[in-house]
């Protein structure tokens, strides 16, 4: 089984940036992996 690691803000930022560039519209779709990663990073940094 894999160990659970928390999402860092830097990693979430990279994911969100890459998703926005790839989408063509310059935005990140609601409910996408990138938005979930950003939310998880924000919660784990509290």
N, CA, C and O atoms as CSV, one atom per row, in Angstrom:
chain,resi,resn,atom,element,x,y,z
A,1,UNK,N,N,0.838,-1.178,0.000
A,1,UNK,CA,C,0.000,0.000,0.000
A,1,UNK,C,C,0.881,1.239,0.000
A,1,UNK,O,O,1.958,1.244,0.596
A,2,UNK,N,N,0.429,2.267,-0.656
A,2,UNK,CA,C,1.199,3.502,-0.713
A,2,UNK,C,C,0.932,4.350,0.520
A,2,UNK,O,O,-0.146,4.307,1.112
A,3,UNK,N,N,1.943,5.119,0.885
A,3,UNK,CA,C,1.801,6.017,2.022
A,3,UNK,C,C,1.058,7.273,1.577
A,3,UNK,O,O,1.238,7.752,0.457
A,4,UNK,N,N,0.242,7.785,2.449
A,4,UNK,CA,C,-0.491,9.005,2.149
A,4,UNK,C,C,0.395,10.207,2.432
A,4,UNK,O,O,0.952,10.331,3.523
A,5,UNK,N,N,0.525,11.085,1.460
A,5,UNK,CA,C,1.312,12.302,1.640
A,5,UNK,C,C,0.393,13.491,1.458
A,5,UNK,O,O,-0.519,13.465,0.632
A,6,UNK,N,N,0.638,14.532,2.234
A,6,UNK,CA,C,-0.189,15.721,2.093
A,6,UNK,C,C,0.253,16.522,0.872
A,6,UNK,O,O,1.408,16.456,0.451
A,7,UNK,N,N,-0.665,17.259,0.330
A,7,UNK,CA,C,-0.411,18.072,-0.855
A,7,UNK,C,C,0.193,19.396,-0.409
A,7,UNK,O,O,-0.379,20.087,0.435
A,8,UNK,N,N,1.348,19.755,-0.969
A,8,UNK,CA,C,1.945,21.046,-0.629
A,8,UNK,C,C,1.328,22.132,-1.508
A,8,UNK,O,O,0.794,21.853,-2.581
A,9,UNK,N,N,1.411,23.366,-1.036
A,9,UNK,CA,C,0.866,24.482,-1.817
A,9,UNK,C,C,1.626,24.632,-3.129
A,9,UNK,O,O,1.035,24.969,-4.155
A,10,UNK,N,N,2.934,24.384,-3.102
A,10,UNK,CA,C,3.749,24.508,-4.319
A,10,UNK,C,C,3.335,23.468,-5.355
A,10,UNK,O,O,3.225,23.780,-6.541
A,11,UNK,N,N,3.106,22.237,-4.913
A,11,UNK,CA,C,2.695,21.177,-5.839
A,11,UNK,C,C,1.319,21.478,-6.422
A,11,UNK,O,O,1.093,21.296,-7.618
A,12,UNK,N,N,0.404,21.938,-5.577
A,12,UNK,CA,C,-0.939,22.273,-6.046
A,12,UNK,C,C,-0.884,23.425,-7.046
A,12,UNK,O,O,-1.632,23.443,-8.024
A,13,UNK,N,N,-0.010,24.370,-6.799
A,13,UNK,CA,C,0.143,25.506,-7.706
A,13,UNK,C,C,0.651,25.059,-9.070
A,13,UNK,O,O,0.181,25.543,-10.099
A,14,UNK,N,N,1.606,24.141,-9.081
A,14,UNK,CA,C,2.131,23.616,-10.354
A,14,UNK,C,C,1.048,22.876,-11.123
A,14,UNK,O,O,0.936,23.025,-12.339
A,15,UNK,N,N,0.259,22.085,-10.426
A,15,UNK,CA,C,-0.828,21.337,-11.065
A,15,UNK,C,C,-1.849,22.303,-11.662
A,15,UNK,O,O,-2.298,22.125,-12.794
A,16,UNK,N,N,-2.210,23.333,-10.883
A,16,UNK,CA,C,-3.217,24.282,-11.343
A,16,UNK,C,C,-2.700,25.085,-12.533
A,16,UNK,O,O,-3.451,25.348,-13.472
A,17,UNK,N,N,-1.443,25.472,-12.504
A,17,UNK,CA,C,-0.842,26.232,-13.601
A,17,UNK,C,C,-0.821,25.420,-14.889
A,17,UNK,O,O,-1.172,25.917,-15.960
A,18,UNK,N,N,-0.407,24.178,-14.770
A,18,UNK,CA,C,-0.340,23.302,-15.943
A,18,UNK,C,C,-1.728,23.057,-16.523
A,18,UNK,O,O,-1.900,23.038,-17.742
A,19,UNK,N,N,-2.716,22.870,-15.657
A,19,UNK,CA,C,-4.088,22.643,-16.103
A,19,UNK,C,C,-4.630,23.871,-16.826
A,19,UNK,O,O,-5.287,23.749,-17.860
A,20,UNK,N,N,-4.354,25.052,-16.282
A,20,UNK,CA,C,-4.838,26.290,-16.900
A,20,UNK,C,C,-4.219,26.485,-18.281
A,20,UNK,O,O,-4.907,26.892,-19.217
A,21,UNK,N,N,-2.929,26.200,-18.413
A,21,UNK,CA,C,-2.253,26.343,-19.706
A,21,UNK,C,C,-2.795,25.331,-20.716
A,21,UNK,O,O,-2.952,25.646,-21.896
A,22,UNK,N,N,-3.076,24.123,-20.250
A,22,UNK,CA,C,-3.536,23.060,-21.147
A,22,UNK,C,C,-4.990,23.246,-21.580
A,22,UNK,O,O,-5.392,22.751,-22.633
A,23,UNK,N,N,-5.777,23.954,-20.777
A,23,UNK,CA,C,-7.203,24.086,-21.092
A,23,UNK,C,C,-7.462,24.990,-22.293
A,23,UNK,O,O,-8.508,24.892,-22.933
A,24,UNK,N,N,-6.512,25.867,-22.597
A,24,UNK,CA,C,-6.693,26.757,-23.734
A,24,UNK,C,C,-7.472,28.010,-23.383
A,24,UNK,O,O,-7.225,29.073,-23.953
A,25,UNK,N,N,-8.402,27.901,-22.460
A,25,UNK,CA,C,-9.196,29.056,-22.056
A,25,UNK,C,C,-8.489,29.870,-20.976
A,25,UNK,O,O,-8.923,30.971,-20.638
A,26,UNK,N,N,-7.398,29.326,-20.436
A,26,UNK,CA,C,-6.642,30.025,-19.405
A,26,UNK,C,C,-7.209,29.865,-18.010
A,26,UNK,O,O,-6.702,30.463,-17.061
A,27,UNK,N,N,-8.244,29.075,-17.876
A,27,UNK,CA,C,-8.854,28.856,-16.569
A,27,UNK,C,C,-8.765,27.409,-16.156
A,27,UNK,O,O,-8.350,26.545,-16.928
A,28,UNK,N,N,-9.158,27.163,-14.936
A,28,UNK,CA,C,-9.167,25.802,-14.407
A,28,UNK,C,C,-10.626,25.398,-14.215
A,28,UNK,O,O,-11.365,26.078,-13.504
A,29,UNK,N,N,-11.046,24.300,-14.840
A,29,UNK,CA,C,-12.449,23.878,-14.721
A,29,UNK,C,C,-12.848,23.553,-13.283
A,29,UNK,O,O,-12.079,22.944,-12.539
A,30,UNK,N,N,-14.038,23.958,-12.907
A,30,UNK,CA,C,-14.566,23.684,-11.576
A,30,UNK,C,C,-14.682,22.169,-11.382
A,30,UNK,O,O,-15.165,21.458,-12.263
A,31,UNK,N,N,-14.240,21.693,-10.238
A,31,UNK,CA,C,-14.331,20.266,-9.924
A,31,UNK,C,C,-13.198,19.431,-10.503
A,31,UNK,O,O,-13.205,18.206,-10.377
A,32,UNK,N,N,-12.231,20.074,-11.132
A,32,UNK,CA,C,-11.119,19.329,-11.731
A,32,UNK,C,C,-10.138,18.878,-10.651
A,32,UNK,O,O,-10.218,19.306,-9.500
A,33,UNK,N,N,-9.218,18.011,-11.044
A,33,UNK,CA,C,-8.189,17.545,-10.111
A,33,UNK,C,C,-7.400,18.716,-9.556
A,33,UNK,O,O,-7.048,18.727,-8.376
A,34,UNK,N,N,-7.120,19.704,-10.399
A,34,UNK,CA,C,-6.341,20.866,-9.972
A,34,UNK,C,C,-7.044,21.634,-8.852
A,34,UNK,O,O,-6.397,22.060,-7.895
A,35,UNK,N,N,-8.339,21.812,-8.960
A,35,UNK,CA,C,-9.059,22.538,-7.916
A,35,UNK,C,C,-9.132,21.721,-6.632
A,35,UNK,O,O,-9.057,22.275,-5.536
A,36,UNK,N,N,-9.278,20.407,-6.764
A,36,UNK,CA,C,-9.287,19.552,-5.568
A,36,UNK,C,C,-7.924,19.547,-4.891
A,36,UNK,O,O,-7.838,19.541,-3.663
A,37,UNK,N,N,-6.853,19.551,-5.691
A,37,UNK,CA,C,-5.496,19.582,-5.134
A,37,UNK,C,C,-5.265,20.890,-4.383
A,37,UNK,O,O,-4.687,20.890,-3.296
A,38,UNK,N,N,-5.713,22.001,-4.960
A,38,UNK,CA,C,-5.547,23.311,-4.315
A,38,UNK,C,C,-6.315,23.350,-2.996
A,38,UNK,O,O,-5.816,23.870,-1.998
A,39,UNK,N,N,-7.509,22.809,-2.993
A,39,UNK,CA,C,-8.333,22.779,-1.786
A,39,UNK,C,C,-7.673,21.927,-0.698
A,39,UNK,O,O,-7.655,22.312,0.471
A,40,UNK,N,N,-7.140,20.788,-1.081
A,40,UNK,CA,C,-6.474,19.897,-0.137
A,40,UNK,C,C,-5.234,20.558,0.451
A,40,UNK,O,O,-4.981,20.442,1.650
A,41,UNK,N,N,-4.472,21.239,-0.370
A,41,UNK,CA,C,-3.269,21.928,0.096
A,41,UNK,C,C,-3.629,23.023,1.089
A,41,UNK,O,O,-2.948,23.198,2.100
A,42,UNK,N,N,-4.684,23.748,0.808
A,42,UNK,CA,C,-5.115,24.821,1.703
A,42,UNK,C,C,-5.563,24.259,3.053
A,42,UNK,O,O,-5.268,24.834,4.100
A,43,UNK,N,N,-6.268,23.147,3.019
A,43,UNK,CA,C,-6.754,22.534,4.271
A,43,UNK,C,C,-5.602,21.947,5.076
A,43,UNK,O,O,-5.618,22.013,6.305
A,44,UNK,N,N,-4.605,21.375,4.410
A,44,UNK,CA,C,-3.513,20.714,5.135
A,44,UNK,C,C,-2.507,21.713,5.688
A,44,UNK,O,O,-1.706,21.364,6.555
A,45,UNK,N,N,-2.535,22.958,5.198
A,45,UNK,CA,C,-1.585,23.941,5.688
A,45,UNK,C,C,-2.081,24.697,6.910
A,45,UNK,O,O,-1.349,25.509,7.476
A,46,UNK,N,N,-3.307,24.440,7.317
A,46,UNK,CA,C,-3.882,25.150,8.485
A,46,UNK,C,C,-3.286,24.659,9.773
A,46,UNK,O,O,-3.650,25.142,10.845
